[in-house]
């Protein structure tokens, strides 16, 4: 930032703006399911949440540094301790008091009163945050964290979502009003440099750190691609800088222009990171993670290999267990694998896209393979290796789109289940039964429909 002509305070604000990732953009790009079920999604979401929490400290520190006082270090230390005290107090006390208070309101059976109570919690926490020198937006964010584990969380979220959309719209309109397109066009080299810092300046170090942590190329670059953007808290930091006079209107516009461009480019960057990572995985195949219990599948013959032990994989495994059909499952969620092993389930920890992991599951002697993964590429890689290793293997896989289904069929997967098509078929079936159409006619109709 200093090389771009900014003074020290401006450079600190611009660096903080560029360094913060957006959880909202992350959810929009990757999808909530991928963030909770894939290794790269979990890493990216965890990284982003930690940054969200650190934004509290950043706002306080930068506000203290930019303040008029000469005792900068003392003020920064005091302000940081106050902010951390506020966060701890809200999370510890709020997580016990707020759910109990809202529970009492919910017992009254009045939806209107419950909405008012939620608004009081949000606005009250935000106002308290302002009093201790923390951003209003970050105060409300901490209140949400305090309620996250409550049994009332879903109900609170249901009431807040319409307001969230309204206030988000107002917020971005206000940012748009402050943004000066002329300043962005006049300073486009600076805006472009900021964009490169936001994307490459974060993605490359993150990928390197994950590789040093022994994550596969694909996981590292997919997670890095998802995090190469900025969003809502960057706007908060920029607004604080503008209010304190640390950023002038032109610098604010350049920073916001770069953030907006990073949001627009987030999806293509994520796809590019995934494509490069997958290519490197194929070029430099890893040996795969060690099997938690190596002998778990040693004596299995004509068994079922279940790839992915999420909700679908567990459902399949329970049926196989009930029918005394031998099976072994593969999954990358290590805590879940350990719990399942403790319960006596035959699980192997590892990435099913890696040959060594499928070999540990004795794919060469298996009769059937059920692929219940969310990741399309991992599913295709697992199917391709399994079929090459065992040409008599019967493979059943899930797909999320017609393109994924076509790719799996080209590999040689015998049955591909597309959730939306199956759902549509069942809706058609129950509707036609209501009008007296026989099951045989319905089956023939659905077969013609494809």
Buried (B, 14 or more C-beta within 10 A) or exposed (E): BEEBEBEEBBBBBBBBBBBBBBBEBBBBBBBEEBBBBBBBBBBBBEBBBEBBBBBBBBBBBBBBBBBEEEEEEEBBEBBBEBBBEBBEBBBEEBBEEBBEBBEEBBEEEEEEEBBEBBEEBBBBBBEBBEEBBBBBBBBBBBBBBBBEEBEBBEBBBEBBEEEEEEEEEEBEEEBEEBBBEEBBEBBEEBBBBBBEBBBEBBBEEBBEBBBEEEBBBBBBBBBBBBBBBBBBBBBBBBBBBBEBEBBEEBBBBBBBBBBBBBBEBBBEBBEBBBBBBBEBBEEEBBEBBEBBBEEBBEEBEEBBBBBBBBEBBBEBBEEBEEEEBBBBBBBBBEEBBEEBBEEEBBBBBBBBBBBBBBBBBBBEBBBBBBBBBBBBBBBBBBBBBBBEBBEEBBBBBBBBEEEBBEBBBEBBBBEBBBEEBEEEBEEBBEEBEEEEBEEEEBEEBBEEEE
